[in-house]
Amino acid sequence: MQIIGQIQFWIIQALALLALGAEIFALVHAARTRSDAFPAAGKQTKVFWVALLVLAAFMGFTAIGPTGGLGLLSIIGIVIAGVYLADVRPAIDQLLGRSRR
């Protein structure tokens, strides 16, 4: 039974690393985007999104390691990054004329 626990641990760690990668990607995108693009796209300000995404990345970072896991705070961080990537980023990219490949 110990091997099943180890497999579960490594699966959770892989998912936590993927989530952290998405959170960092969203944070970098928000930080590199012009400030005026956020209100022009009808979204909250750049400061709001960068602050939320820093918090999300921190929550994602805490999920890594032997004491981590995909707990409630980690899931909140994933949701914040998901909202940014699914709603805010496409609106800003469309406004700025950035193409998606």
Protein Blocks (a to p, Z undefined) as FASTA:
>chain_A
ZZmmmmmmmmmmmmmmmmmmmmmmmmmmmmmpcfklmmmnopacfklmmmmmmmmmmmmm
mmgcjklccdfklmmmmmmmmmmmmmmmmmmmmmnopacZZ
